[in-house]
Each structure stands twice: as structure tokens, then as C-alpha cells.
């Protein structure tokens, strides 16, 4: 009988979660490096360069790849000849490892988990509890897969209870454009087929724990129907031209993973979950000999890509910004923001609405200002702010007109805006600017000052005032309502079809 001590399990989980917060899986980095070399879209190539540069910076500095350090999912295969030496449940022991990782003073990770999700939505402060799946298997070891999934990609999960004759490929191609770019492509698609509704979702999530091997698969050719389906979906999704961050280009996904399970004769449940540019997962095995510490990758394994601002980028002084200047920006323009910028995301916008409805004064004046949708990681050491990449902008769509009525000039976030928000932006002659998701540590280097100016009790969702220097953004929706996330993928879809461009693998 192998004895797994509570202390060894806690330490191993904590180490793995710290490890994946700042180290990408190297299979992802290698695949992204290939995609970077092959990419022909300047905007997409710039976005991939930011992601790769950010990745190396995080590996060097041991700071989070993304400000959204994720909800923790644990897959446990517990050997039946193993015993847990603890008076606590397995869930409690693993959550203690999560707590230890997220409260690590040298690399504190953002607590994003809210209890009472339907009502008060209270932050648990330590990112617990995790979501755990346990399987009892023969053997005398405990095998654990650890993942930290960001909300932007998790929120794009799709499920359908198909008829047995329905096409999985057609459904995927229908869903991908609906997902937009809030899941921060390029990443992976995990697909679960069969079982029951909940089983297919677990299969999809579990499939994302695998290594990227699409290049090898395409080189040798498929050996079964599942592998053929993976290749077909990979090629057809990339042919859509969505590209990195939805900016149009050759690489939308780097791999497709598919797990299946027997299902009822009347059913064909299918689930799809994307993994984002902040792909974070690791695997370790406990054998009773002590805790497991993962081996750090070598920095020389990263592609030699060092992002620098585009020389053609337009420098913008936020402190003297006027509506006339905003109206000169065109969709696709690269900007470098300088000066003072406010922040605010879901909870802040909801509170602003409640205060306006009640006729109460707001803590800050938004007239003539720019707001950044962000929830930063707490700073450590001499940092002004921790990793502070953008959050998904569509969640603020229902508040957009309200904020523009307060005199807001522009907004900064991640991915596309919906139709109503785009219309409001055009009517107000304002603009929406896109920052790259998956480049949080790189972006944070452009933030030179930070202070809370409203709703301090909301923690990372408080309103901050950032002072920024050459903060890189792209004009995604201009004052005429022209939307790069709608226009650029169409251009690249046609270009790929017309020129027979091959997506990298």
C-alpha cells in the first residue's frame, strides 16, 4: 500500500499551479513559434509577437502569463493501492494546495472565484474551491493533471445535444464565429463526443490536457476516424481567417483534441471548449516518495521573438485627448497611449449603473477620459501593478451607452464588441481600442503609476487610475463604427481561399 501524505499532495499541487502561472507548456510555445513564422497578417503577427515576448518575460520573471490566473481544474487518477494519509477529504487537501499557490507572497495569483454565484457573488479570496474529477484506477501511484482556465475562454464553451445524423464539423464551423475572439486565439479546441451531457463537457476539458501534435499528425496521416476529424476541423477552422486575437490571419487554432465515450442510441452530445493563449496545464505523479517539483524549461527553447512597438504607431496623449482626435483614428490603426487612464470592469460598471439610477454622484468624472477593462494581479516587490492584460469587452456592452453618456471618449478591452455597443460607439463618435489578451506582463510594463480612485472594496475590480507610457492598442471600432473584428477575418478568409494558403501545423 502506497501512502500519499497530505503534505506531499498539498506541496505538489501548489508547485504545479505556481509553475503553470508563469511557464507555458513548451509544445504550445513551439507551435506558436511556427505560427508566427508562417503568419502573413501584420496585425496577427504583431499580436503573436506580443504573446511570445510576454511568455518569455513571465518565464524569466516568474510572474503570471495572464492577469486572469484562472479557475483550477484537477483531474485525479487515484491508484487503488494508494491511501491518503489525512483526516481531511481529498477535495479539502487539494484546495489547501490551491490556497498555498494563490497566496504565495513571491508570486501572488489573482483570486477570481466567487461563492454564492447566483446572488451575492462573494470572492473567496484564495481561489478555492477547485473543480475536481476523480477516477479510481489500478496501481500504486496517483496521477494528477492540473489546469488553470481563464474566464474569457471558459465562457466560450459550447454544447449541443445533436441528433445522431448531425454533422459535428458543420456545428463547429457554426459555433467558432459566434465565439468571437474573447477566448484569445490562437489556442486549442477541446471536443468531447458522447456519454451524457455532463460527460461530453468533461471529455472536452480533459482533452485539452494533451500535448499539441497536429504537425506530427498531418505529417504521418490519420490512423482512425477521430484523427481524420481532428485534421478536418483544424483545416476548416483556420480557413475561416479569424486569426490571432480575431484580427484576421492564418492561425486561429494550433490543434484540435477530441475524446469520445459510448452514448445512448438516440443521442449524440457534443461539447467544445477552447484553450486560450494563456494555455496552462501540467501533469505529475505521486508515488509516496515525497512531493513532486516540475522541471523548469530552458529559456533558450523560446523562439527569438522580441516585440517592440510598431514604428508607424500613433502616440496619443490621454491627458489632452479630445473628440476631434478620436475621430481621426481609423480601424486597424496602431496607437501608443500615454498619460492617465481609468479602469473598470463588470462589478464597477454595475455599481455605476446602480448609483446613476439612484441619483447618487459617481466617485470619478468620466468626461473626456478613456477606460480600460481590466482586473490586475496584485503587485509584488517594486512593481507598480501586477500583470494587467485586458478582459473581454463584450461583458461591458450593456453598459456602453450609459458610460458614453458620461462623456467617455474611448474604451480599451479584449476582443470584439457586439452590435449594440458598436452602434453606440458610432453614434457617440467615440472608439473602442483592443489590447492583446495573453500579454498581461508585457502590457503591465507600460503602466508607470497606479492608484485606486473608486470602489476600493471591490479589490481587483475597483476603479484604478493608471499612468501609462506607450501602452499598445489597436483601433478595433472607430468613430464611424467600422469594426476590425468583422472586416479583417473576411479579408483573410477570401485571401486564404483565393491563394490556397496553407495554415501552419
C-alpha positions in Angstrom: 0.0 0.0 0.0 1.5 3.4 -1.1 0.9 6.1 1.4 0.3 9.6 -0.1 0.8 12.2 2.7 -1.3 15.3 2.9 1.8 17.4 2.9 3.2 15.9 -0.3 -0.1 16.3 -2.1 -0.5 20.0 -1.0 3.1 20.9 -1.9 2.9 19.2 -5.3 -0.4 20.9 -6.2 0.9 24.3 -5.1 4.1 23.9 -7.0 2.3 22.9 -10.2 -0.1 25.9 -10.0 2.8 28.3 -9.5 4.7 26.6 -12.3 1.9 26.9 -14.9 1.2 30.5 -13.9 4.5 31.6 -15.5 5.6 28.7 -17.8 3.7 27.9 -20.9 3.8 24.3 -22.0 6.7 24.1 -24.4 4.6 22.3 -27.0 2.4 25.4 -27.2 5.4 27.7 -27.5 6.9 25.7 -30.3 3.6 25.6 -32.2 3.1 29.3 -31.7 6.6 30.0 -32.9 5.8 28.1 -36.1 2.6 30.0 -36.5 4.5 33.3 -36.0 6.9 32.5 -38.8 4.1 31.5 -41.2 1.7 34.4 -40.4 1.2 36.9 -43.2 -1.2 39.2 -41.5 0.7 42.1 -39.9 -1.8 42.7 -37.2 -1.9 39.0 -36.3 1.8 38.7 -36.4 2.2 41.6 -34.1 -0.3 40.0 -31.6 1.6 36.7 -31.7 4.9 38.5 -31.1 3.4 40.2 -28.0 2.2 36.8 -26.7 5.6 35.1 -27.3 7.5 38.0 -25.8 5.2 38.1 -22.8 5.7 34.4 -22.4 9.4 34.6 -22.2 9.2 37.6 -19.8 7.0 35.6 -17.5 9.3 32.6 -17.6 12.2 34.9 -16.7 10.4 36.9 -14.0 8.2 34.2 -12.6 5.0 36.3 -12.9 1.6 35.4 -14.4 1.2 35.0 -18.1 -2.3 36.4 -17.8 -3.9 38.6 -15.1 -6.8 36.1 -15.1 -5.0 33.3 -13.3 -7.9 31.0 -13.8 -10.3 28.6 -12.1 -8.4 25.5 -11.1 -9.5 22.1 -12.5 -7.9 18.9 -11.2 -8.1 15.5 -12.9 -7.0 12.8 -10.4 -6.4 9.1 -11.3 -6.0 7.5 -7.9 -4.3 4.2 -7.8 -6.4 1.7 -5.8 -3.3 0.6 -3.9 -2.8 4.1 -2.5 -4.0 5.6 0.7 -4.3 9.3 1.6 -2.9 10.0 5.0 -5.1 12.8 6.1 -8.1 13.5 8.3 -9.4 15.8 5.6 -11.2 15.0 2.4 -9.3 14.8 -0.9 -11.1 18.0 -2.0 -10.0 19.8 1.1 -6.4 18.7 0.8 -6.2 19.7 -2.9 -7.9 23.0 -2.1 -5.2 23.6 0.5 -2.6 23.3 -2.3 -4.6 25.7 -4.4 -4.7 28.2 -1.5 -1.0 27.9 -0.9 -0.3 28.6 -4.6 -2.5 31.5 -5.0 -1.4 33.3 -1.7 2.3 32.8 -2.4 3.8 36.2 -1.4 6.5 36.0 -4.1 4.0 35.5 -6.9 0.6 36.1 -5.6 -2.1 35.0 -8.1 -5.4 36.7 -8.7 -8.3 35.4 -6.7 -11.2 35.1 -9.1 -13.5 32.6 -7.5 -16.9 33.8 -6.2 -19.1 31.9 -3.8 -22.9 32.3 -4.0 -22.6 32.7 -7.8 -26.3 33.5 -8.4 -26.7 36.2 -5.8 -24.0 38.0 -3.7 -21.0 36.6 -5.7 -18.6 36.9 -2.8 -14.9 36.4 -3.6 -13.4 33.5 -1.6 -10.1 35.4 -1.5 -7.9 32.4 -2.2 -9.3 31.0 -5.5 -10.8 27.9 -3.8 -12.6 25.7 -4.2 -11.2 23.9 -7.2 -13.2 21.8 -9.6 -12.1 18.2 -9.1 -12.7 15.0 -11.1 -11.5 11.7 -9.5 -11.2 8.3 -11.2 -10.1 5.2 -9.2 -7.7 3.1 -11.3 -5.5 0.0 -10.8 -2.0 0.8 -9.5 0.1 2.2 -6.7 0.6 5.8 -7.9 -1.6 8.9 -8.1 -1.6 10.7 -11.4 -2.7 14.3 -11.5 -3.5 16.8 -14.3 -3.7 20.4 -13.1 -5.1 23.2 -15.2 -6.0 26.9 -14.6 -8.6 28.1 -17.0 -9.3 31.8 -17.6 -12.9 33.1 -17.7 -12.5 34.6 -21.2 -12.0 31.2 -22.8 -14.2 29.2 -20.4 -17.1 31.5 -21.2 -16.9 30.5 -24.9 -17.7 26.8 -24.1 -20.3 25.3 -26.4 -22.6 22.3 -26.1 -25.3 20.7 -28.2 -27.3 17.6 -27.9 -27.2 16.6 -31.5 -29.3 14.2 -33.5 -27.2 11.1 -34.4 -27.1 12.1 -38.1 -26.0 15.8 -37.5 -22.6 16.9 -38.7 -20.1 17.7 -35.9 -17.9 19.7 -38.4 -20.8 21.8 -39.5 -21.7 22.6 -35.9 -18.1 23.6 -35.0 -17.9 25.9 -38.0 -21.2 27.5 -37.0 -20.0 28.0 -33.4 -16.5 29.4 -34.0 -17.6 32.7 -35.5 -20.2 33.1 -32.7 -17.4 32.6 -30.1 -15.7 35.8 -31.4 -12.1 36.4 -30.1 -12.8 36.6 -26.4 -11.1 33.3 -25.9 -7.8 34.8 -27.1 -6.8 32.8 -30.2 -4.6 31.2 -31.3 -5.2 28.3 -28.9 -6.6 24.8 -29.0 -10.1 23.3 -29.3 -11.1 20.5 -27.0 -14.1 18.5 -28.2 -16.0 15.8 -26.2 -18.3 13.5 -28.1 -20.7 11.0 -26.5 -21.6 9.9 -23.0 -24.2 12.2 -21.5 -24.4 16.0 -21.4 -22.1 16.4 -18.5 -19.7 13.6 -19.6 -19.1 15.3 -23.0 -18.2 18.5 -21.3 -15.7 16.7 -19.0 -14.2 14.9 -22.0 -13.7 18.2 -23.8 -12.0 19.8 -20.8 -9.8 16.7 -20.3 -8.8 16.5 -23.9 -7.1 19.9 -23.5 -4.5 18.4 -21.1 -2.8 16.7 -24.1 0.2 18.0 -26.0 0.0 19.8 -29.3 0.8 17.3 -32.1 -1.1 18.5 -35.1 2.1 18.8 -37.2 3.1 15.3 -36.5 -0.4 14.0 -37.1 -0.6 15.7 -40.5 2.8 14.6 -41.5 2.1 10.9 -40.9 -1.6 11.0 -41.8 -4.7 9.9 -39.7 -4.9 6.3 -38.4 -8.5 6.4 -37.4 -11.7 8.4 -37.8 -11.1 10.6 -34.8 -7.7 11.7 -36.1 -9.2 12.4 -39.5 -11.9 14.5 -37.8 -9.2 16.5 -35.9 -7.4 17.4 -39.1 -10.6 18.3 -40.9 -11.8 20.6 -38.1 -8.3 22.1 -37.8 -8.0 23.0 -41.5 -11.6 24.3 -41.9 -11.4 26.5 -38.8 -8.2 28.1 -39.8 -9.6 28.6 -43.3 -12.2 31.0 -41.7 -9.4 33.6 -41.4 -10.2 34.7 -37.9 -6.6 34.8 -36.9 -4.8 35.8 -33.7 -7.0 37.9 -31.4 -9.6 37.9 -34.2 -7.5 40.4 -36.2 -7.6 38.2 -39.4 -4.9 35.8 -40.3 -3.8 32.2 -40.9 -3.7 30.8 -37.4 -6.8 30.7 -35.4 -6.2 27.3 -33.7 -2.9 25.3 -33.2 -4.6 21.9 -32.6 -7.9 20.1 -32.1 -8.2 17.5 -29.4 -11.1 15.0 -29.3 -12.1 12.5 -26.7 -15.2 10.3 -27.1 -17.3 7.9 -25.0 -20.1 5.5 -25.8 -23.6 7.1 -25.8 -27.3 6.3 -26.0 -28.6 5.2 -29.4 -30.9 8.3 -29.5 -28.2 10.8 -28.6 -25.0 12.5 -29.8 -23.9 15.0 -27.1 -21.0 17.2 -28.3 -19.1 19.8 -26.3 -16.4 22.2 -27.4 -14.1 24.2 -25.0 -11.3 26.4 -26.3 -8.0 26.9 -24.6 -6.6 30.4 -24.9 -3.2 32.0 -25.5 -2.6 31.6 -21.7 -2.6 27.8 -22.0 -1.9 26.5 -18.5 -1.7 22.8 -17.6 0.8 20.3 -16.1 1.0 16.7 -15.1 2.7 14.9 -12.2 2.7 11.5 -10.5 2.9 10.9 -6.8 4.4 7.5 -5.7 4.8 8.0 -2.0 8.4 9.1 -2.1 7.7 12.8 -1.5 6.4 15.9 -3.2 6.9 16.4 -7.0 8.5 19.6 -8.3 8.2 20.2 -12.0 11.4 20.9 -14.0 11.7 24.3 -15.5 12.0 24.6 -19.3 15.2 26.2 -20.7 14.8 29.8 -21.7 16.8 29.2 -25.0 13.9 27.0 -26.1 11.7 30.1 -26.7 11.6 31.5 -30.2 13.8 34.5 -30.7 10.9 37.0 -30.9 11.2 40.3 -29.1 8.2 42.5 -29.6 8.7 46.3 -30.0 6.2 49.0 -30.8 5.3 49.5 -34.4 7.3 52.5 -35.7 4.2 53.6 -37.6 2.1 53.6 -34.4 0.4 56.9 -33.4 1.3 58.3 -30.0 -1.7 59.6 -28.1 -1.7 62.0 -25.2 -4.6 60.8 -23.0 -4.4 63.9 -20.8 -5.2 66.3 -23.7 -7.3 63.9 -25.7 -10.3 65.5 -27.5 -13.3 64.1 -29.5 -11.7 65.6 -32.7 -8.5 63.5 -32.2 -10.6 60.3 -31.5 -12.4 60.9 -34.8 -9.2 60.9 -36.8 -8.5 57.2 -35.8 -9.4 54.5 -38.3 -10.0 50.9 -37.6 -6.7 48.9 -37.7 -4.6 51.9 -36.6 -1.9 51.1 -34.0 -1.8 53.5 -31.1 0.6 54.0 -28.2 -1.3 55.5 -25.2 0.4 58.0 -22.9 -1.0 59.7 -19.8 -3.7 58.9 -17.3 -6.4 56.2 -18.0 -9.2 54.9 -15.7 -10.0 51.3 -15.2 -13.3 49.4 -14.6 -14.9 46.1 -15.4 -18.1 44.1 -14.5 -18.6 44.9 -10.8 -17.6 48.6 -11.2 -19.9 49.1 -14.2 -22.8 47.5 -12.3 -22.3 49.8 -9.3 -22.0 52.8 -11.5 -25.4 52.0 -13.0 -26.9 51.5 -9.6 -25.6 54.9 -8.4 -26.8 56.7 -11.5 -30.3 55.1 -11.2 -30.4 56.2 -7.6 -29.2 59.8 -8.5 -26.0 59.4 -6.5 -22.8 61.2 -7.5 -20.0 59.0 -9.0 -16.6 58.7 -7.3 -14.8 59.8 -10.6 -15.7 62.0 -13.5 -15.5 60.1 -16.8 -15.9 63.1 -19.1 -13.0 63.3 -21.6 -11.5 60.0 -20.2 -10.5 56.6 -21.5 -11.4 53.5 -19.5 -9.5 50.2 -19.5 -11.4 46.9 -18.9 -9.0 45.2 -16.5 -8.7 43.4 -13.2 -5.0 43.4 -12.4 -2.9 41.0 -10.3 -1.6 42.4 -7.1 1.9 43.9 -7.4 4.9 42.2 -5.8 8.3 43.8 -4.9 8.8 47.1 -6.6 6.0 46.6 -9.2 3.6 49.4 -9.8 0.9 46.9 -10.7 0.9 43.1 -11.4 0.1 41.6 -14.8 -2.7 43.7 -16.2 -4.0 42.4 -19.5 -7.5 43.3 -20.9 -10.7 41.4 -20.0 -13.4 40.5 -22.6 -15.1 43.7 -23.7 -18.5 42.3 -24.6 -19.3 41.8 -21.0 -19.4 45.6 -20.7 -21.6 46.0 -23.9 -24.8 46.6 -21.9 -23.2 49.5 -20.0 -21.5 51.1 -23.1 -24.2 53.7 -23.9 -24.5 54.6 -20.2 -20.8 55.2 -20.0 -20.6 57.2 -23.2 -23.4 59.4 -21.8 -21.0 60.3 -19.0 -18.6 61.8 -21.6 -16.3 58.8 -22.0 -14.1 59.2 -25.2 -12.8 55.6 -25.7 -12.7 52.2 -24.2 -9.8 49.6 -24.1 -10.5 45.9 -23.8 -10.1 42.5 -25.4 -11.7 41.1 -28.5 -14.8 42.3 -30.3 -17.8 44.4 -29.4 -21.4 43.4 -30.1 -23.7 45.1 -32.5 -25.5 47.4 -29.9 -22.2 48.6 -28.4 -20.7 49.2 -31.9 -23.8 51.3 -32.8 -23.5 53.3 -29.6 -19.8 53.9 -30.2 -20.5 55.2 -33.7 -23.4 57.4 -32.5 -21.2 58.9 -29.8 -18.2 59.3 -32.3 -16.1 57.5 -29.8 -13.8 54.5 -30.2 -13.0 51.0 -28.9 -9.4 50.1 -28.7 -8.1 46.5 -28.4 -5.2 45.3 -26.3 -3.7 41.8 -26.8 -5.1 39.1 -24.5 -2.3 36.8 -23.3 0.3 39.6 -23.0 -0.5 40.8 -19.4 3.0 41.1 -18.1 4.2 42.9 -21.2 1.3 45.3 -21.0 1.9 45.9 -17.3 5.4 47.2 -18.1 3.7 50.2 -19.8 1.9 51.1 -16.6 4.1 53.6 -14.7 1.6 54.6 -11.9 -1.5 53.1 -10.3 -3.9 54.3 -7.6 -7.4 53.3 -6.5 -9.9 56.2 -7.2 -13.2 54.4 -6.6 -14.9 51.3 -5.1 -11.8 50.1 -3.2 -13.9 47.4 -1.6 -14.1 45.6 -5.0 -10.4 44.6 -4.9 -9.1 43.9 -8.4 -12.5 45.2 -9.8 -12.0 48.6 -8.2 -11.6 51.7 -10.3 -7.9 52.5 -10.7 -6.2 55.4 -12.4 -3.2 54.1 -14.4 -0.5 56.3 -15.7 0.8 54.7 -18.9 3.6 55.2 -21.3 3.5 53.7 -24.8 0.6 51.4 -23.9 0.0 49.4 -27.2 -3.5 49.1 -28.6 -5.2 48.7 -32.0 -8.3 50.7 -33.0 -10.9 47.9 -33.2 -14.0 50.1 -33.7 -13.6 53.6 -35.0 -15.9 56.6 -34.6 -17.7 55.6 -37.9 -18.5 52.2 -36.4 -16.1 50.3 -38.7 -15.2 47.1 -36.8 -11.9 45.4 -37.5 -13.2 42.1 -35.9 -15.9 41.9 -38.6 -13.9 43.2 -41.6 -10.4 41.7 -41.2 -11.4 38.0 -40.9 -13.5 38.4 -44.1 -10.5 39.7 -46.0 -8.3 36.9 -44.8 -10.9 34.2 -45.4 -11.1 35.3 -49.0 -7.3 35.6 -49.3 -6.8 32.1 -47.9 -9.4 30.6 -50.4 -8.1 32.6 -53.3 -4.4 32.0 -52.9 -4.7 28.5 -51.4 -2.7 29.5 -48.4 -1.9 26.6 -46.0 -2.4 27.1 -42.3 0.7 26.1 -40.3 0.7 22.9 -38.2 
